Amino acid sequence: MKIIDIKRNTKTEKRYSIKMGELTTQVTYVKKYFLGLPIKTLHKYRATYYGEVKNCDDCMLFI
């Protein structure tokens, strides 16, 4: 077991963008773990339909 580890996890979320409206997309979280416990989210991004990678700051979480 590593002391400090970085893992990538992908899950499906509903997001809301002003230009596109509601969309369901796969969001990838890059997290830092210390002894198997998550400490910090380093980066959060999503892939578009055209394969372009975008930051999740431009769209809001839709509940």
Backbone as CSV, one residue per row, in Angstrom:
resi,resn,N_x,N_y,N_z,CA_x,CA_y,CA_z,C_x,C_y,C_z
1,MET,0.842,-1.179,0.000,0.000,0.000,0.000,0.889,1.245,0.000
2,LYS,0.583,2.152,-0.891,1.335,3.391,-0.970,0.848,4.367,0.096
3,ILE,1.735,5.231,0.542,1.355,6.238,1.526,0.538,7.336,0.848
4,ILE,1.046,7.884,-0.248,0.327,8.901,-1.016,0.073,8.342,-2.408
5,ASP,-1.181,8.399,-2.839,-1.575,7.828,-4.119,-2.509,8.805,-4.834
6,ILE,-2.476,8.810,-6.154,-3.359,9.647,-6.958,-4.184,8.726,-7.849
7,LYS,-5.516,8.845,-7.746,-6.415,7.984,-8.505,-7.376,8.825,-9.326
8,ARG,-7.853,8.233,-10.414,-8.803,8.870,-11.315,-10.095,8.060,-11.287
9,ASN,-11.229,8.740,-11.079,-12.521,8.074,-10.991,-13.509,8.799,-11.904
10,THR,-14.284,8.044,-12.684,-15.252,8.616,-13.610,-16.649,8.202,-13.197
11,LYS,-17.565,9.187,-13.150,-18.962,8.884,-12.871,-19.857,9.794,-13.703
12,THR,-21.094,9.368,-13.910,-22.048,10.108,-14.718,-22.794,11.095,-13.836
13,GLU,-22.871,12.359,-14.292,-23.566,13.398,-13.548,-24.454,14.198,-14.490
14,LYS,-25.504,14.794,-13.932,-26.331,15.729,-14.685,-25.772,17.121,-14.452
15,ARG,-25.467,17.820,-15.527,-24.912,19.173,-15.465,-25.827,20.118,-16.219
16,TYR,-25.693,21.405,-15.942,-26.472,22.424,-16.630,-25.528,23.470,-17.188
17,SER,-25.612,23.703,-18.483,-24.831,24.720,-19.160,-25.789,25.763,-19.722
18,ILE,-25.394,27.022,-19.716,-26.261,28.091,-20.212,-26.520,27.920,-21.706
19,LYS,-25.509,27.546,-22.460,-25.665,27.405,-23.910,-26.414,26.144,-24.314
20,MET,-26.163,25.014,-23.624,-26.740,23.736,-24.038,-27.928,23.292,-23.200
21,GLY,-28.124,23.853,-22.022,-29.199,23.408,-21.141,-28.731,22.227,-20.311
22,GLU,-29.655,21.342,-19.971,-29.319,20.177,-19.164,-28.622,19.124,-20.009
23,LEU,-27.531,18.569,-19.501,-26.859,17.487,-20.199,-26.336,16.475,-19.200
24,THR,-26.331,15.232,-19.594,-25.783,14.157,-18.790,-24.416,13.826,-19.368
25,THR,-23.383,13.907,-18.535,-22.027,13.735,-19.015,-21.202,12.941,-18.010
26,GLN,-20.116,12.381,-18.483,-19.202,11.666,-17.595,-18.151,12.645,-17.092
27,VAL,-18.052,12.751,-15.769,-17.117,13.667,-15.132,-16.013,12.829,-14.486
28,THR,-14.773,13.202,-14.751,-13.626,12.491,-14.200,-13.010,13.336,-13.087
29,TYR,-12.848,12.714,-11.921,-12.239,13.353,-10.769,-10.841,12.781,-10.569
30,VAL,-9.862,13.648,-10.368,-8.510,13.227,-10.037,-8.311,13.605,-8.578
31,LYS,-8.149,12.584,-7.711,-8.076,12.816,-6.277,-6.765,12.311,-5.704
32,LYS,-6.343,12.960,-4.633,-5.147,12.554,-3.903,-5.585,11.794,-2.655
33,TYR,-4.999,10.618,-2.437,-5.332,9.774,-1.304,-4.131,9.641,-0.376
34,PHE,-4.379,9.628,0.925,-3.345,9.394,1.927,-3.779,8.192,2.749
35,LEU,-3.039,7.089,2.657,-3.351,5.825,3.318,-4.761,5.331,2.969
36,GLY,-5.169,5.522,1.721,-6.451,5.038,1.245,-7.624,5.963,1.503
37,LEU,-7.405,7.089,2.168,-8.477,8.045,2.443,-8.327,9.267,1.542
38,PRO,-9.414,9.719,0.908,-9.299,10.883,0.016,-9.023,12.161,0.796
39,ILE,-8.054,12.941,0.306,-7.672,14.191,0.965,-8.180,15.384,0.170
40,LYS,-7.876,15.407,-1.126,-8.096,16.600,-1.915,-8.440,16.218,-3.353
41,THR,-9.338,16.989,-3.984,-9.622,16.832,-5.405,-8.688,17.752,-6.166
42,LEU,-7.812,17.166,-6.977,-6.828,17.945,-7.707,-7.405,18.580,-8.962
43,HIS,-8.224,17.808,-9.689,-8.757,18.306,-10.954,-10.079,17.614,-11.248
44,LYS,-10.977,18.321,-11.921,-12.271,17.778,-12.304,-12.537,18.218,-13.733
45,TYR,-12.752,17.251,-14.636,-12.976,17.599,-16.035,-13.994,16.665,-16.663
46,ARG,-14.491,17.080,-17.838,-15.466,16.271,-18.567,-15.088,16.239,-20.034
47,ALA,-15.523,15.196,-20.710,-15.267,15.058,-22.140,-16.540,15.404,-22.898
48,THR,-16.420,16.145,-23.996,-17.578,16.513,-24.800,-17.873,15.403,-25.804
49,TYR,-18.921,15.591,-26.588,-19.291,14.609,-27.604,-18.232,14.509,-28.701
50,TYR,-17.474,15.573,-28.905,-16.477,15.605,-29.974,-15.090,15.194,-29.499
51,GLY,-14.965,14.728,-28.254,-13.678,14.288,-27.735,-12.856,15.398,-27.100
52,GLU,-13.397,16.600,-27.052,-12.704,17.727,-26.448,-12.832,17.640,-24.917
53,VAL,-11.768,17.953,-24.196,-11.777,17.907,-22.743,-11.994,19.314,-22.208
54,LYS,-13.008,19.463,-21.321,-13.327,20.763,-20.765,-13.306,20.713,-19.242
55,ASN,-13.002,21.826,-18.635,-13.035,21.959,-17.200,-14.494,22.045,-16.756
56,CYS,-14.817,21.596,-15.552,-16.205,21.594,-15.082,-16.617,22.936,-14.479
57,ASP,-15.807,23.962,-14.539,-16.172,25.250,-13.979,-17.180,25.990,-14.839
58,ASP,-17.279,25.672,-16.121,-18.192,26.399,-17.004,-19.630,25.907,-16.930
59,CYS,-19.896,24.787,-16.269,-21.271,24.309,-16.141,-21.555,23.960,-14.675
60,MET,-22.829,24.116,-14.273,-23.235,23.921,-12.894,-23.803,22.517,-12.703
61,LEU,-23.721,22.024,-11.488,-24.284,20.726,-11.146,-25.803,20.858,-11.093
62,PHE,-26.516,19.986,-11.778,-27.976,20.035,-11.885,-28.551,18.982,-10.961
63,ILE,-29.407,19.393,-10.048,-29.963,18.431,-9.090,-31.432,18.220,-9.361
